[in-house]
Every structure is written in C-alpha cells, then in structure tokens.
C-alpha cells in the first residue's frame, strides 16, 4: 500500500468522524430545544406568579412604594404622563344623576363628583384591586372606603351608610363594597366619588360617564400639560345635568329627561314620572322653590322631612312631588 493510499484512507476516516460528530451535535440540539422551551415556559410562569403575588400584596407597586393605611390621599411624586387602563371596569352605581361637579365649589375645592343615590343603594368597586382604607370621618367623607387598583388609580367612596369590606381585602371590579348614605359632611344622601393618582385628585369625568353608565374609553392618557383643559371639557360634557328636575328614574338608571333642561312641573310630568326633584341653587329658599315648582312649603317640608325653619344649602336635592 502506497503512502498516497494510506493518506486517502486516513482522510476518509477523518471526514466520517467529523460528520458523525456534527450529526450527533445536531441531534443533541434538537433534543435540547424542547427542553429549553419548557424551562423558559416554567421561568415565565414562575415570574408571572411572582408578579401576581406582588400585585395582590400591593397593587401598582411599581408606582406606590408604600402601602400606608393612615392617609386617604398621601401625595407622592407624579409622572408628567401616564396611561390608565379603563377596561374591565364597573360603574360604582347605576345612578345617572350627577349633582355636583369636580372643582371649585362654595369657596373650596371639591375633589370628586357627587352622584345622587339613596340610603341603602348598592355601591360597587370600580376596578379590581385591594382595599386600603375603611374608616369614618365625621367632618368630611363620613363612612368611606379607599381602594388601590391595578391600573394605578385609587378610588374613594364617601358618605356611605354601611361599609361591607375590610382593609387589605382584595376585590374584583363589580364587587359590592358598601351602601349609599348621608354620613359625614353631607347635605343629603349621595355618593362622593374620587379618582386619585399618586395622591392627586383627577376629575372622574375624564374617565367615567355616569349618564351613559360607561367609561370614556378603553384608556385614559393623563398629560400634565393638557390636563386642565381636558378636565374642563370633561365637566362640560359629563357634569351636572341642569338645575333640578331629577326623577327617581334618573337616579336608578332609567332614561333621563331630554337634555335635562325641563324647568317646570308640566314639562317633567309629561315624561310620565311621578317623583320629581329640585337641586337647590345659591340663594334659594323653601318659599322660592315652592313658588317655582308650583307646590306649597308644607308639601316640600313633608316630602323631605324638614320644618319651615330648616336651613337649606346650594346643592341640596329636594323632592317636590
């Protein structure tokens, strides 16, 4: 056997050896790929469970470093812009009657909006989250609840007659959390509803349309530079419905009077309603309201459990039929 033949044989053997190692490596990679995917899936699932556990312990933990039950609205640095996810919501009440806007009112700031409800009406959590505060504030909110939500918002529900949840309780959107009432600094049964971010009050009308019983969109994009203008426009579109003329159907979710601009009994009763309400304007008295609505002062007192000497304030809701 010549040297050339020997070299050719060794070359062929070397080539076969390299090829077999390559095929084996390919087989190993093929077998390893599903294992890698499974490990990745396990890692992703484990991470997801960790995030869910952290969210349960402290919703929006990436925004709020603390879980402090002492303050209803402790302020912390707020980003210049933030996108709120409004999907998977529930309206806190079926009432469509907004009785007081967000903003300046009677010489002081009103940090939420007031919705006409009756004592005992069901109040629900607006979004999923965790109950942070269940307390009583005699000079303000009365019996109130604060919930921190997974979307970064905190909602406050004030003047309740009963609180049906406890602090640190996890709730889902739509869970019953309390009953409507007239506790604290209140001039009549209603729900005081606030939406706060990093302790700062945002106009709920930017996100909630009580008349339509819906949110304003899937998302709300907060921007510090445009907020004031957008808030004013939201109040114009979704704020107080005229001055008075609310019916019980308005409050309980039925259709409201066309444009809510009816100004006398004849226009309202034409809608087939029975119980009518008047929102007290600045400077009005029982006598002036009785004249305006074509009823007697005695009737106003009887329907609203008042005496002729009772003082009424702007913003009060009085039944007159």
C-alpha positions as CSV (number, residue, x, y, z in Angstrom):
1,X,0.0,0.0,0.0
2,X,1.5,3.3,-1.1
3,X,1.7,6.4,1.0
4,X,-0.9,8.1,-1.1
5,X,-3.5,5.4,-0.5
6,X,-2.8,5.4,3.3
7,X,-3.3,9.2,3.3
8,X,-6.6,8.9,1.4
9,X,-7.9,6.3,3.8
10,X,-7.0,8.4,6.8
11,X,-8.7,11.4,5.1
12,X,-11.9,9.5,4.5
13,X,-11.9,8.2,8.1
14,X,-11.4,11.7,9.5
15,X,-14.2,13.1,7.3
16,X,-16.5,10.3,8.5
17,X,-15.6,11.0,12.1
18,X,-16.3,14.8,11.8
19,X,-19.6,14.1,10.0
20,X,-20.8,11.8,12.8
21,X,-19.9,14.3,15.4
22,X,-21.8,17.0,13.6
23,X,-24.9,14.8,13.2
24,X,-24.7,13.9,16.9
25,X,-24.4,17.6,17.8
26,X,-27.5,18.4,15.7
27,X,-29.4,15.6,17.4
28,X,-28.4,17.0,20.8
29,X,-29.5,20.5,19.8
30,X,-32.8,19.1,18.5
31,X,-33.4,17.2,21.8
32,X,-32.3,20.2,23.8
33,X,-34.7,22.7,22.1
34,X,-37.9,21.4,23.6
35,X,-36.2,21.3,27.0
36,X,-35.1,25.0,26.6
37,X,-38.7,25.9,25.7
38,X,-40.1,24.1,28.7
39,X,-37.6,25.8,31.0
40,X,-38.4,29.2,29.5
41,X,-42.1,28.5,29.9
42,X,-41.5,27.4,33.6
43,X,-39.5,30.6,34.2
44,X,-42.2,32.8,32.6
45,X,-44.9,31.1,34.6
46,X,-42.9,31.5,37.8
47,X,-42.3,35.1,37.1
48,X,-45.9,35.7,36.3
49,X,-46.9,34.1,39.6
50,X,-44.4,36.3,41.5
51,X,-45.8,39.4,39.8
52,X,-49.4,38.3,40.6
53,X,-48.4,37.8,44.2
54,X,-46.8,41.2,44.4
55,X,-49.8,42.8,42.8
56,X,-52.1,41.1,45.4
57,X,-49.9,42.4,48.2
58,X,-49.6,45.9,46.8
59,X,-51.4,46.8,43.6
60,X,-49.5,49.2,41.4
61,X,-46.3,48.5,43.5
62,X,-44.2,49.9,40.6
63,X,-45.9,53.4,41.3
64,X,-46.5,53.3,45.0
65,X,-43.6,52.2,47.2
66,X,-45.7,52.2,50.4
67,X,-48.9,50.6,51.5
68,X,-49.9,53.1,54.2
69,X,-53.4,52.9,55.6
70,X,-53.2,56.1,57.6
71,X,-53.9,58.6,54.8
72,X,-56.7,58.8,52.3
73,X,-54.6,60.6,49.8
74,X,-50.9,60.9,50.7
75,X,-49.2,62.7,47.8
76,X,-46.0,61.3,46.1
77,X,-44.1,62.5,43.0
78,X,-46.4,62.0,40.0
79,X,-45.1,61.4,36.4
80,X,-45.8,64.0,33.7
81,X,-47.9,61.5,31.8
82,X,-49.4,58.1,32.4
83,X,-51.7,55.7,30.5
84,X,-54.6,54.3,32.6
85,X,-56.2,51.1,31.5
86,X,-60.0,51.5,32.0
87,X,-61.0,48.1,30.6
88,X,-62.7,45.6,32.9
89,X,-64.4,48.3,34.9
90,X,-67.7,48.5,36.7
91,X,-69.7,51.7,37.3
92,X,-69.8,52.2,41.1
93,X,-73.6,53.0,41.0
94,X,-76.3,52.6,38.5
95,X,-77.4,56.2,39.2
96,X,-77.1,58.6,36.2
97,X,-77.7,61.9,38.1
98,X,-74.5,63.9,38.7
99,X,-75.4,66.5,41.4
100,X,-72.0,68.3,41.9
101,X,-69.0,68.7,39.7
102,X,-65.3,68.3,40.4
103,X,-63.6,71.6,41.1
104,X,-64.2,74.8,43.0
105,X,-67.5,74.8,45.0
106,X,-68.7,77.2,47.6
107,X,-65.3,78.7,48.0
108,X,-63.4,75.5,48.4
109,X,-62.1,72.7,46.2
110,X,-64.4,69.7,45.6
111,X,-62.0,66.8,44.8
112,X,-64.6,64.4,43.4
113,X,-68.1,64.3,41.9
114,X,-71.3,63.7,43.7
115,X,-73.8,61.2,42.4
116,X,-77.4,61.1,43.6
117,X,-78.1,57.8,45.4
118,X,-80.4,56.8,48.2
119,X,-79.6,55.4,51.6
120,X,-79.1,51.7,51.1
121,X,-78.3,51.8,47.4
122,X,-75.6,49.3,46.2
123,X,-72.1,50.7,45.7
124,X,-69.5,48.6,43.8
125,X,-65.8,48.6,43.3
126,X,-64.9,50.4,40.0
127,X,-61.9,48.2,39.2
128,X,-60.1,45.2,40.7
129,X,-57.7,46.0,43.5
130,X,-57.1,46.0,47.2
131,X,-59.0,47.9,49.9
132,X,-56.6,50.2,51.6
133,X,-58.8,52.2,54.0
134,X,-62.2,51.6,55.7
135,X,-62.8,54.5,58.1
136,X,-65.1,57.2,59.4
137,X,-64.5,60.9,59.0
138,X,-67.2,62.9,60.8
139,X,-66.2,66.2,59.4
140,X,-65.7,65.1,55.8
141,X,-66.2,61.7,54.0
142,X,-68.3,60.1,56.7
143,X,-68.1,56.4,56.3
144,X,-65.7,56.0,53.4
145,X,-63.6,53.4,51.5
146,X,-60.3,53.8,49.6
147,X,-59.3,51.1,47.0
148,X,-56.0,51.0,45.2
149,X,-56.3,49.4,41.8
150,X,-54.0,47.5,39.5
151,X,-54.2,50.3,36.8
152,X,-52.6,52.9,39.1
153,X,-55.7,54.7,40.3
154,X,-57.1,54.9,43.8
155,X,-60.9,55.4,44.1
156,X,-62.6,56.9,47.2
157,X,-66.3,56.3,48.0
158,X,-67.7,58.7,50.6
159,X,-70.8,59.3,52.8
160,X,-71.7,55.6,52.9
161,X,-74.3,54.3,55.3
162,X,-72.5,51.0,55.6
163,X,-69.1,49.6,54.6
164,X,-69.1,45.9,53.5
165,X,-65.4,45.3,53.1
166,X,-62.4,45.4,55.3
167,X,-58.9,46.8,55.0
168,X,-56.4,44.7,53.0
169,X,-59.2,42.8,51.3
170,X,-58.8,42.0,47.6
171,X,-61.8,42.9,45.5
172,X,-62.9,42.4,41.9
173,X,-64.5,45.1,39.7
174,X,-68.2,45.0,40.5
175,X,-67.9,43.6,44.0
176,X,-70.3,45.2,46.4
177,X,-68.3,47.3,48.8
178,X,-70.9,49.4,50.6
179,X,-74.3,51.1,50.7
180,X,-75.2,54.6,49.8
181,X,-75.8,57.0,52.6
182,X,-75.6,60.5,54.1
183,X,-72.8,60.3,56.7
184,X,-70.2,62.9,57.5
185,X,-70.3,66.4,56.0
186,X,-73.2,65.8,53.7
187,X,-76.4,67.7,52.8
188,X,-78.3,64.7,51.5
189,X,-77.9,61.1,50.5
190,X,-75.3,60.8,47.7
191,X,-72.1,59.1,46.7
192,X,-69.0,61.2,46.7
193,X,-66.7,59.6,44.2
194,X,-63.0,60.4,43.8
195,X,-60.3,59.2,41.4
196,X,-56.7,59.8,42.6
197,X,-53.3,59.1,41.2
198,X,-50.2,59.4,43.4
199,X,-52.5,61.1,45.9
200,X,-53.5,63.9,43.5
201,X,-57.2,64.2,42.6
202,X,-58.1,63.7,38.9
203,X,-61.5,64.7,37.6
204,X,-63.6,61.5,37.5
205,X,-65.5,62.9,34.5
206,X,-62.3,62.3,32.4
207,X,-62.8,58.6,32.9
208,X,-66.4,57.9,33.9
209,X,-69.6,58.9,32.2
210,X,-72.4,58.3,34.7
211,X,-75.2,59.4,32.4
212,X,-74.1,56.8,29.8
213,X,-73.1,54.3,32.5
214,X,-69.8,53.7,30.8
215,X,-66.1,54.8,30.8
216,X,-64.9,57.3,28.3
217,X,-62.7,54.8,26.5
218,X,-60.5,51.7,26.9
219,X,-57.7,54.0,28.1
220,X,-57.2,57.5,29.5
221,X,-53.9,59.2,28.8
222,X,-53.0,61.7,31.5
223,X,-50.8,64.5,30.5
224,X,-49.8,67.3,32.9
225,X,-49.7,70.0,30.2
226,X,-53.2,69.3,28.8
227,X,-55.0,68.1,32.0
228,X,-56.7,71.4,33.0
229,X,-58.2,71.9,29.6
230,X,-59.3,68.3,29.2
231,X,-60.8,68.4,32.7
232,X,-62.9,71.5,32.0
233,X,-64.2,69.9,28.8
234,X,-65.0,66.6,30.6
235,X,-67.1,68.5,33.1
236,X,-68.9,70.4,30.4
237,X,-69.8,67.1,28.6
238,X,-70.4,64.8,31.6
239,X,-71.0,67.1,34.6
240,X,-74.1,68.3,36.4
241,X,-77.3,67.9,34.5
242,X,-79.0,71.3,34.7
243,X,-80.5,72.6,37.9
244,X,-83.1,70.2,39.3
245,X,-85.8,68.3,37.6
246,X,-84.2,64.9,38.6
247,X,-86.6,62.0,38.7
248,X,-86.1,58.8,40.6
249,X,-85.7,57.1,37.2
250,X,-82.7,59.4,36.5
251,X,-81.1,58.2,39.8
252,X,-81.9,54.5,39.3
253,X,-80.7,54.2,35.8
254,X,-83.7,54.9,33.6
255,X,-83.9,57.4,30.8
256,X,-83.4,61.0,31.9
257,X,-85.5,63.9,30.7
258,X,-84.5,65.1,27.2
259,X,-81.3,67.2,27.6
260,X,-82.3,67.5,31.3
261,X,-83.4,71.1,30.7
262,X,-87.1,70.8,31.8
263,X,-87.8,73.7,34.1
264,X,-91.4,73.2,35.3
265,X,-93.7,70.5,36.6
266,X,-95.7,70.3,33.3
267,X,-92.6,69.5,31.2
268,X,-91.4,66.9,33.6
269,X,-94.7,65.1,34.3
270,X,-95.2,64.9,30.5
271,X,-92.5,62.2,30.7
272,X,-94.8,60.0,32.8
273,X,-92.8,60.3,36.0
274,X,-94.2,60.7,39.5
275,X,-91.5,61.7,41.9
276,X,-89.7,64.9,40.9
277,X,-86.6,66.6,42.5
278,X,-85.2,70.1,42.6
279,X,-81.5,70.9,43.1
280,X,-81.2,74.0,45.3
281,X,-79.3,76.9,43.7
282,X,-77.4,79.6,45.6
283,X,-79.8,82.0,47.4
284,X,-82.9,79.8,47.0
285,X,-85.3,79.3,49.9
286,X,-88.2,76.9,50.6
287,X,-90.6,79.7,49.7
288,X,-88.9,80.5,46.4
289,X,-88.6,76.8,45.4
290,X,-92.3,76.2,46.3
291,X,-93.3,79.1,44.0
292,X,-91.0,77.9,41.2
293,X,-92.3,74.4,41.3
294,X,-96.0,75.2,41.9
295,X,-96.2,73.5,45.3
296,X,-96.6,74.5,48.9
297,X,-93.9,74.9,51.5
298,X,-95.8,72.4,53.6
299,X,-95.5,69.9,50.8
300,X,-91.8,70.4,50.5
301,X,-91.3,70.0,54.2
302,X,-93.4,66.9,54.4
303,X,-91.7,65.2,51.4
304,X,-88.2,66.0,52.7
305,X,-88.7,65.6,56.4
306,X,-88.0,69.3,57.0
307,X,-89.5,72.0,59.2
308,X,-90.3,75.5,57.9
309,X,-87.3,76.8,59.8
310,X,-84.9,74.2,58.3
311,X,-81.9,75.7,56.5
312,X,-81.2,74.5,53.0
313,X,-77.9,74.9,51.1
314,X,-77.0,75.2,47.5
315,X,-76.6,71.7,46.1
316,X,-79.3,70.1,48.3
317,X,-81.7,67.8,46.4
318,X,-85.3,68.3,47.4
319,X,-88.3,66.2,46.3
320,X,-91.3,68.3,45.4
321,X,-93.9,65.8,44.1
